[in-house]
Amino acid sequence: RGNMRVCGLCVLILSLYLCFTHAEITKILGVSPADRSLYRSSGSPFACRGNPQRTIPWARVNDDYCDCPEDGSDEPGTSACIKGKFYCSNKGYRGETITASKVNDGICDCCDGSDEYTRGHCKNNCWEMGQQMRKDAEEEKKRYEEGIQLRQNLIAEAARELASKRAELDVLKGQVDAARDEANKLEESKKSIEEKEAQERVVLEEKKRQEMEAAQPPSPSPPPADVPEEPFIPDPNTGEDAQVPAPEVVEPTDPGLPDLSPEDRAAIDEQLAPLRTETKQKSFWEDFKGVLVQMYYSIFSRPQTEKDAAVSAWQKARDEFADIERKIKDLETLLALDFGPDNQHYYMHGKCYDYKSKEYTYQVCPYNQANQGGTSLGKWDKWESNPNGGFPTMIFDNGQQCWGGPKRSIRVSVECGSDTALYEVSEPAKCEYAAKLRSPLACSAQHLEILKANAETAGHEHDEL
């Protein structure tokens, strides 16, 4: 009977030990929900995750001694391992993982205070943080829902516009040959008329020359060879012949004018000078006005000649042909651009987005250029795919040369938003800029599903192992 009591006591002790051991295992701190299955005892020793050949008894898990130095997996709830990680469950908020060195260091890193379990001085404020998180998540979900609807509208609009552009290009290509032929035909007609008028002008000028020669009077006959000279009268003093001098011509005077002195005449001339100047000015302006009137009537009232009509018709046809060629080139260039899946980027073509900082005004024009005030940050290069599967990044390069550095460049990442706006610009490296632009085009249905799932699970409590 005494032996039976001893055996019963042993069984009780063993049961209590197993229960205690299981309780300790199931209450291991610092384990994330994804790793819980690795910390359930199945009768086998614990295997280090970084080195499965190394095994230890379960009692040595979280004993504040690092048995798995490769990854610290045996000490998820202590700071014993340099490479260890501690998971904060943060009920009511969201879980996070911190380095093991922050466990029990006197600083509250987890909002539930679980990282300072030996002190217990940290306040649990996860619920308050969770409320703000849930509010932000709901707003982000709403923004994505609005953005996705706008994105679908923009894609549909892009499809319509690009279809219209292709149809316009087909029409223009069907017109260009006829327009070229018409311009060439009218040019030949113009040249023929110009040559005809030139020949007629030569004939007319020759006719005028002949008429002028015929209208000229005959040249005067030369004077007779012997012209009698003035008579000579013998000089009574010398007896020699002397030519009679011509009599002196005396200008008649006006009997009605008094004989004025030179001073009086000068005074009268001085008084009459302004009248003479005014008369000359009036005469000049009258003559100039007459010239202008003649020029006006010669230009605008001249009857249109055959040549004028031919030149006007050719110029019109030439301009129409050049306009068709230009439109074809512009459309072909536009339709050759990469507008991404479903031509979703077409919405940004031809638009510019500005952002004003304290010092500069930045402008980003997709498919064209980017500027910082009057400084070029680069010309359009390409869309660079996102390695995480998100919206691609705009690349602008070969901007203005930076003093003592490279040519300026800028990368523009695009995030979901209900409107399209440039809202942040930074310079992470010298003359290498980074900007953020929000747009409905970056709102994806896949990400919206993730947001909905996060909103449903946000703040839900998780059972701790």
Backbone torsions as a table, in degrees:
resi	resn	phi	psi	omega
1	ARG	NA	-40.5	176.5
2	GLY	-63.7	-36.5	178.8
3	ASN	-66.2	-36.8	179.4
4	MET	-63.8	-38.9	178.0
5	ARG	-63.6	-40.2	179.3
6	VAL	-63.9	-43.0	-179.6
7	CYS	-64.9	-41.0	179.0
8	GLY	-63.4	-39.1	178.3
9	LEU	-64.2	-38.0	179.3
10	CYS	-64.8	-41.7	179.0
11	VAL	-63.4	-41.4	179.8
12	LEU	-62.6	-43.1	179.9
13	ILE	-64.0	-42.2	-179.3
14	LEU	-64.1	-41.2	179.7
15	SER	-63.8	-44.1	178.3
16	LEU	-62.2	-38.0	179.9
17	TYR	-64.3	-45.8	-179.5
18	LEU	-64.1	-41.1	178.5
19	CYS	-63.3	-43.1	179.9
20	PHE	-63.5	-43.8	-179.9
21	THR	-62.7	-42.6	179.6
22	HIS	-65.6	-39.7	178.6
23	ALA	-62.8	-40.1	-179.8
24	GLU	-66.0	-38.8	-178.9
25	ILE	-67.1	-42.1	-175.3
26	THR	-76.5	-8.9	178.9
27	LYS	-113.4	25.9	178.7
28	ILE	-64.9	128.3	-179.6
29	LEU	-83.7	158.5	171.5
30	GLY	81.1	11.4	-178.5
31	VAL	-101.3	129.9	179.6
32	SER	-77.1	156.9	179.4
33	PRO	-56.3	-33.7	-179.0
34	ALA	-68.3	-23.4	-176.6
35	ASP	-105.1	7.6	-175.1
36	ARG	-60.8	-38.0	-177.1
37	SER	-63.2	-23.4	-179.3
38	LEU	-76.5	-14.8	-177.3
39	TYR	-112.6	27.8	172.9
40	ARG	-106.6	123.3	-177.7
41	SER	-70.9	130.7	177.5
42	SER	-118.0	21.7	-177.9
43	GLY	93.0	-11.4	179.0
44	SER	-102.1	155.3	177.8
45	PRO	-62.9	163.6	177.2
46	PHE	-75.8	131.3	179.4
47	ALA	-105.8	130.3	177.6
48	CYS	-62.3	134.3	-176.2
49	ARG	-68.5	-35.6	180.0
50	GLY	-80.0	-15.7	179.8
51	ASN	-150.1	83.4	-174.7
52	PRO	-58.9	-20.7	179.3
53	GLN	-71.1	-19.9	179.3
54	ARG	-90.5	118.8	-179.8
55	THR	-124.3	152.1	179.0
56	ILE	-141.4	157.5	175.1
57	PRO	-63.9	152.4	-179.5
58	TRP	-62.7	-26.0	-179.9
59	ALA	-65.6	-18.0	-178.4
60	ARG	-95.2	5.0	175.1
61	VAL	-80.7	130.1	-178.3
62	ASN	58.7	38.7	177.4
63	ASP	-98.7	14.6	178.9
64	ASP	68.6	25.8	175.1
65	TYR	-135.8	130.9	-174.1
66	CYS	-85.0	104.5	176.4
67	ASP	-94.3	-16.7	-179.8
68	CYS	-120.0	76.3	-174.8
69	PRO	-67.0	-18.2	-178.7
70	GLU	-63.4	-37.2	-177.7
71	ASP	-142.4	-4.5	-179.9
72	GLY	67.5	23.5	-175.4
73	SER	-69.4	-19.2	179.8
74	ASP	-82.0	-9.0	-178.8
75	GLU	-126.9	61.2	-179.3
76	PRO	-70.5	-16.5	-175.8
77	GLY	-114.2	8.8	178.4
78	THR	-130.0	177.4	179.6
79	SER	-104.1	21.5	-173.8
80	ALA	-69.8	-33.8	-174.7
81	CYS	-101.2	134.3	-179.4
82	ILE	-62.5	-38.1	-177.1
83	LYS	-93.9	10.8	-176.9
84	GLY	-73.0	157.1	178.3
85	LYS	-127.9	142.8	179.5
86	PHE	-120.2	131.4	-178.5
87	TYR	-100.9	123.7	175.1
88	CYS	-91.1	119.9	-179.2
89	SER	-71.9	-36.5	174.2
90	ASN	49.4	58.6	-179.8
91	LYS	-57.7	132.6	-178.0
92	GLY	93.7	-13.4	178.6
93	TYR	-125.8	-128.7	175.6
94	ARG	-135.0	142.6	-179.5
95	GLY	-69.2	153.6	177.2
96	GLU	-150.5	158.0	-179.4
97	THR	-111.5	132.8	178.2
98	ILE	-122.1	164.4	177.7
99	THR	-71.6	148.2	-176.3
100	ALA	-61.9	-24.7	-178.1
101	SER	-65.9	-15.8	-179.8
102	LYS	-88.9	-3.9	-179.1
103	VAL	-76.5	128.0	178.0
104	ASN	54.9	40.3	177.6
105	ASP	-101.7	7.7	177.9
106	GLY	89.6	-4.5	179.9
107	ILE	-112.1	133.7	-178.6
108	CYS	-83.0	102.9	179.5
109	ASP	-96.6	-29.4	178.2
110	CYS	-96.3	137.9	-177.9
111	CYS	-66.6	-19.5	177.1
112	ASP	-92.6	-1.4	178.2
113	GLY	74.0	9.1	-175.9
114	SER	-66.1	-20.6	179.9
115	ASP	-76.4	-11.6	179.1
116	GLU	-118.7	49.7	-174.2
117	TYR	-70.1	-23.5	180.0
118	THR	-76.6	-23.4	-178.4
119	ARG	-99.8	-41.7	179.1
120	GLY	66.1	28.0	-177.0
121	HIS	-98.1	-3.9	-175.5
122	CYS	-87.4	136.0	177.6
123	LYS	-81.2	140.3	177.2
124	ASN	-89.2	104.5	179.2
125	ASN	-116.2	26.4	-178.6
126	CYS	-64.9	-35.6	-177.1
127	TRP	-65.5	-42.4	178.1
128	GLU	-63.4	-44.1	177.5
129	MET	-65.0	-35.5	179.2
130	GLY	-65.4	-35.8	178.3
131	GLN	-61.8	-45.7	178.1
132	GLN	-65.3	-39.0	179.2
133	MET	-62.7	-43.2	-179.5
134	ARG	-66.8	-35.5	176.5
135	LYS	-65.1	-45.3	178.3
136	ASP	-62.9	-40.9	-179.7
137	ALA	-64.4	-39.5	179.3
138	GLU	-66.3	-40.5	178.4
139	GLU	-66.1	-40.2	178.8
140	GLU	-66.0	-40.1	178.1
141	LYS	-62.2	-43.1	178.7
142	LYS	-63.6	-40.9	179.2
143	ARG	-62.2	-40.1	178.7
144	TYR	-67.5	-39.4	179.6
145	GLU	-63.1	-44.6	177.5
146	GLU	-65.5	-42.6	-179.0
147	GLY	-64.2	-38.6	180.0
148	ILE	-64.6	-40.2	177.7
149	GLN	-63.9	-44.2	177.5
150	LEU	-63.8	-40.2	179.4
151	ARG	-60.0	-44.7	179.1
152	GLN	-61.6	-40.0	178.3
153	ASN	-64.4	-42.1	-179.2
154	LEU	-66.3	-38.9	178.5
155	ILE	-65.3	-41.2	178.0
156	ALA	-64.4	-40.7	178.3
157	GLU	-65.0	-39.9	178.1
158	ALA	-62.7	-40.8	179.6
159	ALA	-61.9	-42.6	179.6
160	ARG	-65.3	-45.8	-177.2
161	GLU	-66.2	-41.7	-179.8
162	LEU	-68.2	-35.4	175.7
163	ALA	-63.5	-40.0	177.7
164	SER	-65.1	-39.3	178.7
165	LYS	-63.9	-41.4	179.5
166	ARG	-65.5	-40.5	178.2
167	ALA	-65.0	-40.6	177.8
168	GLU	-62.3	-40.2	179.1
169	LEU	-63.1	-42.2	178.7
170	ASP	-61.5	-42.5	179.1
171	VAL	-63.2	-44.8	-178.6
172	LEU	-64.8	-38.9	178.2
173	LYS	-65.1	-30.4	176.9
174	GLY	-76.1	-17.8	-178.9
175	GLN	-97.2	-20.9	-168.8
176	VAL	-65.5	-39.5	-178.8
177	ASP	-65.3	-44.4	179.2
178	ALA	-64.0	-38.8	178.9
179	ALA	-65.7	-39.2	178.9
180	ARG	-65.6	-45.2	-180.0
181	ASP	-62.4	-41.4	179.7
182	GLU	-63.7	-42.6	179.0
183	ALA	-64.6	-40.9	179.0
184	ASN	-66.3	-40.5	-179.9
185	LYS	-64.0	-45.1	-179.7
186	LEU	-69.3	-29.2	176.0
187	GLU	-67.7	-40.8	177.6
188	GLU	-64.5	-40.0	177.7
189	SER	-63.3	-41.8	178.2
190	LYS	-61.2	-45.1	-179.8
191	LYS	-62.9	-40.0	179.8
192	SER	-62.9	-42.0	179.6
193	ILE	-68.1	-39.2	179.0
194	GLU	-63.4	-41.4	178.3
195	GLU	-65.1	-40.9	179.0
196	LYS	-62.8	-45.5	179.3
197	GLU	-64.7	-35.8	178.8
198	ALA	-64.4	-41.8	178.5
199	GLN	-65.3	-44.0	178.8
200	GLU	-61.8	-36.8	180.0
201	ARG	-66.2	-37.0	178.5
202	VAL	-65.0	-44.0	179.8
203	VAL	-64.0	-43.2	-179.3
204	LEU	-63.7	-42.6	179.0
205	GLU	-63.7	-38.2	178.6
206	GLU	-66.4	-39.1	178.8
207	LYS	-64.9	-43.0	178.3
208	LYS	-61.9	-39.7	-179.5
209	ARG	-62.9	-42.7	179.9
210	GLN	-66.2	-40.5	178.8
211	GLU	-64.4	-38.5	178.8
212	MET	-65.8	-39.8	178.5
213	GLU	-65.0	-39.6	-179.3
214	ALA	-69.5	-30.8	-178.1
215	ALA	-80.5	-12.5	-177.9
216	GLN	-72.1	137.0	178.1
217	PRO	-67.6	158.2	179.0
218	PRO	-67.7	151.4	-179.1
219	SER	-64.7	139.0	180.0
220	PRO	-61.9	145.6	179.9
221	SER	-70.0	146.7	178.9
222	PRO	-67.3	149.0	179.9
223	PRO	-63.1	154.0	178.6
224	PRO	-60.8	152.9	-174.5
225	ALA	-64.7	-42.1	-176.8
226	ASP	-102.8	108.7	177.6
227	VAL	-108.8	123.3	-179.0
228	PRO	-63.7	135.4	-179.3
229	GLU	-84.8	168.4	178.9
230	GLU	-62.2	145.6	-178.0
231	PRO	-67.1	146.3	177.3
232	PHE	-103.9	137.6	180.0
233	ILE	-115.9	132.4	179.7
234	PRO	-62.4	139.3	178.7
235	ASP	-81.2	121.9	-177.4
236	PRO	-65.3	-20.7	-178.8
237	ASN	-82.9	-40.0	-174.8
238	THR	-106.5	-22.5	-178.1
239	GLY	84.1	-0.8	-179.7
240	GLU	-92.4	155.7	177.5
241	ASP	-73.2	137.9	177.7
242	ALA	-134.9	141.0	-179.1
243	GLN	-73.0	135.5	-178.8
244	VAL	-72.2	123.6	-179.7
245	PRO	-69.5	149.5	179.9
246	ALA	-69.2	142.0	-179.1
247	PRO	-66.2	147.4	-178.4
248	GLU	-72.6	131.5	-179.5
249	VAL	-89.3	125.4	-178.6
250	VAL	-111.4	118.2	179.9
251	GLU	-67.9	134.7	179.6
252	PRO	-71.5	149.7	179.0
253	THR	-104.7	151.7	179.1
254	ASP	-78.0	115.8	-176.5
255	PRO	-66.9	-15.8	-177.7
256	GLY	-83.8	-13.8	-178.0
257	LEU	-100.4	138.9	177.5
258	PRO	-72.7	158.0	176.6
259	ASP	-77.5	104.0	-175.3
260	LEU	-92.9	150.1	175.3
261	SER	-79.7	160.1	177.9
262	PRO	-55.7	-35.3	-179.3
263	GLU	-66.3	-40.4	179.8
264	ASP	-65.8	-42.3	178.6
265	ARG	-60.4	-39.6	-179.9
266	ALA	-64.8	-39.2	179.6
267	ALA	-65.4	-40.0	179.1
268	ILE	-66.2	-42.1	178.3
269	ASP	-60.0	-38.7	-179.5
270	GLU	-65.0	-37.0	179.8
271	GLN	-73.0	-31.8	-179.3
272	LEU	-83.9	-11.2	-175.6
273	ALA	-60.2	-47.7	179.5
274	PRO	-59.2	-36.1	-180.0
275	LEU	-66.0	-40.5	178.0
276	ARG	-64.1	-41.7	-179.9
277	THR	-62.9	-45.0	179.7
278	GLU	-61.0	-40.8	179.9
279	THR	-63.7	-41.7	179.3
280	LYS	-65.2	-41.6	179.7
281	GLN	-63.6	-44.6	177.8
282	LYS	-60.6	-38.9	179.2
283	SER	-65.1	-40.1	179.8
284	PHE	-64.2	-48.4	-177.7
285	TRP	-66.8	-35.1	175.9
286	GLU	-62.4	-42.9	179.3
287	ASP	-65.5	-43.1	-178.1
288	PHE	-64.9	-40.6	178.2
289	LYS	-63.1	-39.4	178.3
290	GLY	-63.4	-38.0	177.3
291	VAL	-63.9	-43.4	179.8
292	LEU	-62.6	-42.7	178.8
293	VAL	-61.3	-42.7	178.9
294	GLN	-64.2	-41.0	178.7
295	MET	-63.1	-43.1	-179.3
296	TYR	-59.1	-49.9	-177.4
297	TYR	-69.3	-29.4	178.6
298	SER	-71.3	-30.1	-177.8
299	ILE	-88.6	-50.7	-171.6
300	PHE	-94.1	-19.8	-178.5
301	SER	-107.6	0.7	179.6
302	ARG	-70.2	131.3	179.0
303	PRO	-62.5	139.9	-178.0
304	GLN	-71.1	129.1	179.6
305	THR	-88.5	172.5	177.6
306	GLU	-61.9	-36.4	178.7
307	LYS	-67.5	-42.0	179.0
308	ASP	-58.4	-45.3	-179.7
309	ALA	-63.6	-39.5	-179.3
310	ALA	-67.6	-42.5	179.2
311	VAL	-63.9	-44.0	-179.5
312	SER	-62.3	-43.7	179.6
313	ALA	-64.8	-39.9	179.9
314	TRP	-67.3	-43.4	179.7
315	GLN	-61.3	-40.8	178.6
316	LYS	-63.8	-45.4	179.3
317	ALA	-65.9	-38.8	178.8
318	ARG	-63.1	-43.8	-179.8
319	ASP	-65.9	-38.5	178.2
320	GLU	-64.9	-41.1	177.9
321	PHE	-64.4	-44.2	178.9
322	ALA	-63.7	-37.3	179.1
323	ASP	-65.3	-41.1	177.9
324	ILE	-64.6	-43.3	179.0
325	GLU	-61.8	-42.3	179.9
326	ARG	-63.7	-44.3	179.3
327	LYS	-62.2	-40.8	178.3
328	ILE	-61.4	-44.8	-179.9
329	LYS	-63.0	-44.3	-179.8
330	ASP	-63.2	-42.3	-179.2
331	LEU	-67.8	-41.4	179.0
332	GLU	-64.0	-39.5	177.5
333	THR	-64.6	-43.0	-179.7
334	LEU	-63.5	-48.1	-175.3
335	LEU	-71.2	-14.8	177.9
336	ALA	-85.6	-9.1	-178.8
337	LEU	-72.8	153.9	177.9
338	ASP	-88.7	107.9	179.4
339	PHE	-102.4	13.5	174.3
340	GLY	75.1	-176.0	-179.9
341	PRO	-58.3	134.8	179.8
342	ASP	58.0	20.9	-178.4
343	ASN	53.7	34.8	-175.4
344	GLN	-66.0	-25.4	-177.9
345	HIS	-81.5	-7.8	-177.6
346	TYR	-58.6	-30.2	-179.3
347	TYR	-57.4	-31.1	-176.2
348	MET	-86.9	-11.8	-177.0
349	HIS	-66.7	133.1	178.1
350	GLY	81.0	6.1	-179.5
351	LYS	-114.5	157.6	176.6
352	CYS	-130.9	147.1	-177.7
353	TYR	-127.8	130.9	-174.6
354	ASP	-109.8	150.5	173.2
355	TYR	-141.3	125.9	-179.3
356	LYS	-103.4	118.4	172.8
357	SER	-96.2	-172.8	179.3
358	LYS	-67.5	-27.1	-173.9
359	GLU	-110.1	-35.4	-171.4
360	TYR	-133.5	164.9	167.9
361	THR	-112.6	118.8	179.8
362	TYR	-97.2	144.5	178.3
363	GLN	-137.5	129.7	178.7
364	VAL	-120.3	122.8	179.6
365	CYS	-120.1	98.5	179.9
366	PRO	-54.3	140.3	-179.5
367	TYR	68.7	13.3	180.0
368	ASN	-137.9	-83.6	-175.0
369	GLN	-160.8	170.3	175.9
370	ALA	-134.6	142.3	-175.4
371	ASN	-137.4	153.6	170.4
372	GLN	-118.4	93.4	-171.0
373	GLY	63.5	-123.3	177.3
374	GLY	-93.7	9.0	-178.4
375	THR	-101.4	129.3	179.7
376	SER	-76.5	126.4	174.4
377	LEU	-95.9	-0.6	176.7
378	GLY	139.8	161.3	174.5
379	LYS	-105.2	157.0	-176.4
380	TRP	-57.8	133.7	177.5
381	ASP	-116.2	-60.1	-174.6
382	LYS	-172.6	174.9	165.7
383	TRP	-94.6	127.7	178.3
384	GLU	-103.2	125.6	-176.6
385	SER	-64.5	147.8	-179.9
386	ASN	-88.8	122.2	-178.0
387	PRO	-63.1	-22.1	179.6
388	ASN	-90.0	5.1	178.2
389	GLY	85.3	5.4	179.8
390	GLY	-82.5	-167.8	-178.5
391	PHE	-67.0	140.0	-177.9
392	PRO	-66.6	165.3	-176.7
393	THR	-106.3	138.0	175.6
394	MET	-78.3	137.3	178.8
395	ILE	-120.1	123.9	172.1
396	PHE	-119.9	130.3	179.0
397	ASP	-140.8	-178.1	-177.8
398	ASN	58.6	44.9	175.2
399	GLY	-82.1	-165.3	-178.8
400	GLN	-63.7	140.4	-178.7
401	GLN	-61.7	132.9	179.2
402	CYS	-88.9	136.9	-179.7
403	TRP	-63.1	118.5	179.5
404	GLY	68.2	23.3	-178.4
405	GLY	-152.5	-165.9	-178.4
406	PRO	-80.2	177.0	170.6
407	LYS	-69.6	143.9	-177.2
408	ARG	-65.8	148.0	178.2
409	SER	-151.2	163.0	-179.9
410	ILE	-148.8	141.0	175.4
411	ARG	-113.3	129.8	-177.3
412	VAL	-118.0	110.5	176.4
413	SER	-88.7	148.4	-174.9
414	VAL	-117.4	129.8	-180.0
415	GLU	-121.2	161.0	-177.8
416	CYS	-67.0	137.2	176.2
417	GLY	-163.9	156.8	-179.5
418	SER	-79.5	-10.3	173.7
419	ASP	-132.8	172.7	179.2
420	THR	-110.8	116.2	-176.2
421	ALA	-156.6	143.0	172.6
422	LEU	-84.8	123.5	-172.8
423	TYR	-128.0	-1.2	179.0
424	GLU	-158.1	136.7	175.7
425	VAL	-137.9	134.4	178.4
426	SER	-137.6	171.4	178.5
427	GLU	-129.8	80.2	-176.4
428	PRO	-64.2	-27.0	175.8
429	ALA	-137.9	162.1	-175.2
430	LYS	-57.6	118.9	177.3
431	CYS	63.6	15.5	174.2
432	GLU	-117.6	107.6	-170.2
433	TYR	-100.5	156.8	176.1
434	ALA	-135.5	136.7	-178.6
435	ALA	-134.9	158.3	177.0
436	LYS	-123.1	134.6	179.6
437	LEU	-130.9	130.8	177.0
438	ARG	-99.7	145.9	-176.8
439	SER	-161.6	148.2	174.8
440	PRO	-61.2	-22.5	-178.1
441	LEU	-63.5	-23.6	-178.6
442	ALA	-89.7	3.6	180.0
443	CYS	-88.6	110.5	-177.0
444	SER	-106.7	148.6	178.6
445	ALA	-66.1	-33.9	179.8
446	GLN	-62.7	-43.2	-179.6
447	HIS	-69.9	-31.2	177.6
448	LEU	-63.0	-39.1	177.6
449	GLU	-63.1	-38.4	177.4
450	ILE	-64.0	-42.0	179.1
451	LEU	-63.6	-39.8	179.0
452	LYS	-64.4	-42.3	179.1
453	ALA	-64.5	-40.6	178.7
454	ASN	-65.4	-38.0	-179.8
455	ALA	-66.3	-34.8	-180.0
456	GLU	-71.0	-34.1	-177.1
457	THR	-96.9	-9.2	-177.3
458	ALA	-61.6	126.1	175.2
459	GLY	84.2	-4.7	178.0
460	HIS	-71.0	140.9	179.9
461	GLU	-77.5	144.4	177.5
462	HIS	-115.7	142.5	177.4
463	ASP	-71.0	131.8	179.0
464	GLU	-89.9	138.4	177.5
465	LEU	-66.8	NA	NA
